[in-house]
């Protein structure tokens, strides 16, 4: 069954994606470590934190979708049809 083959891949990629949550805690250090750029003003720090939360939410939803077959099938159908 395809569901059992894809679940470990989705869990690992979802956890790695959700790991960007650290960007909301320390945006200057993480931006410097990942992109070699340090945010200069408060607006850059705000957007770094905002995008960190957004990427964390998407990664959490990927992990959550692995546990519910209906969500997994709907998401897989949406990705395959696009």
GIFENCOR-V836797 format. One line per field, one symbol per residue. ss: DSSP state (H for helix, E for strand, - for the rest). A space follows every 10 residues. Layout:
BEGIN
ss->???
END
This chain:
BEGIN
ss->-HHHHHHHHH HHHHHHHHHH HHHHH-HHHH HHHHH----- -HHHHHHHHH HHHHHHHHHH HHHHHHH-HH HHHHHHHHHH H-
END
